[in-house]
Amino acid sequence: MSLPTAAREALEQFEQARGWEQRARLLMQWGDRLEPLSDADKCEHNRVHGCESLVWLVAEQQDGQWRFKASSDARLLRGLLALLLVRVQGLASSELAELDLPGWFSQLGLERQLSPSRSNGLHAVLLRMAEITSSH
């Protein structure tokens, strides 16, 4: 499966990062790039359950492709969400269901930052994406 352009860009940046401090800074920068959600989007209907932090996910379909927006109250998680989003934008429902999430974060050198609760939370986001896309 080929990577979307933004995902390749992320991978190149993280491969060049030396050590955790540089990766952490990059992670925060990616989180700051997330398109802000409106207060109306931060509603219970868009909340992803299974995350320790508050996470909201909004999806819309454009020309047969899914586009996602997400946000969190936790800064580190916003960075992880941004990296998840660049990996999944434009994927079909079937591709979403097959995405190797731990593999993607390993490629980025971030597997050690995925505590079980963060990993579960990101997995919950991915499951929610698959639910949304398969119900339409």
N, C-alpha and C positions, 0 to 999 in steps of 0.2 A: 504494500500500500504506500503510495507516494505521499510525502508530507506537503501540506499547504505551505505557501510561501512564508507566512508569518511564523509557522511552526519551525521551518528551516532556519529562519532568522534567530529565533529563540535558541535553538540547538547550537548554532554557531556561537552566539554570545555566551552561553553557559559552558561550552567546551573551552572557551578562551579564559574563563574565570579561574583564578588561582585561589583555591581554598574557600572555606565556608563564608568568610566575611564578604568577599567579592560576590559570591553567589547570593548571599542574603541581600546585599545592596541591589543586585539585579532583580531579585524577586520583588523587592519593594517597588522598584521602578516599573516593572511589568504590572504590578497591582495598581499603580497610579494611572496607568493607561486605560484601565477599564472604563468603559462608557458609563457615566453615572446613571443610576436608576432614579426615577422620579419617586416622590413619596408615595404616589398612588401605586407604583409597582412594588413597593415594599409592604405588601399586604400578606395576610395569612395564606391566601390562595397561591401565592408565588413562593412561599417559604418552603425550603427543602428540609424535611425532617430527617433525623439521623445524623445531624451535625451538632457538635457541642456549641459552636458559635452560631450566630444568626446568619443564614445564607438565603438569598433570594435568587430565583431563576426565572427569566422571562424568555419565551421562545416565539419566533414568528417565521412563517414560511414565505420565502420570496423566490419566485420562478422555480418552484419545486425543490429548493434547497432550504435547509433549516439554518436560521441565524439565532444565536443565543446571546443573552446579556445576563450577567450575574454580578452580585455584590455580596459583601460580608461586612460585619462589624469588626472583624479581626484583620489587621493589616497583612500579616503573613499569609493568611488564607486568601486574601484578595489576589496576592501574587500567584498563588497556586491555581486559583480559579482562572486568572488571566492566561496562564500556561495551558490549562485544560481547554479553555475556549479556543485558543489559536490552533489547538490540535484537532478540535471537532467541528469547527465552522465548515458548513457546506457538505458534511458527510450525510449519507443516506442512513435511514433507521437501522438497516441491517449492518452497516459499517460501525455505527455507534455501539451496537450490541456486542461487536467483536473486538472493540478497542482494548488493547493491553495497557491499562492505566499504569500499573507498577512499572512496566517496561518503558513507557514514555518518561516517567519521572526518573528512572534509572539512567536513561540516555542523557537526561539533563544534569545528572549527578546530584539529584535531590532526594534520592530514596531514603537517605538517613534522616531527612527532615520530616518524612511521613510517619509520624507516630501512628499507632493503631487507630486512634480516634480521628486524626486528620485523614488517614487513608480511608477509613470508613465513611467519613463525611464526603470526601471527593467521590467515592464510589456511589454514595447516595445521590449526589448531583448527576453523575453519569446515568444511573438508573432512572432518575426523574426525566432526564433528556430522552432516554429510550422510550419511557412511558408516553411522554408528550408526542413524540414523533410517530409512534405506532398507533396512537388513538386517532390520528387524523388521516 
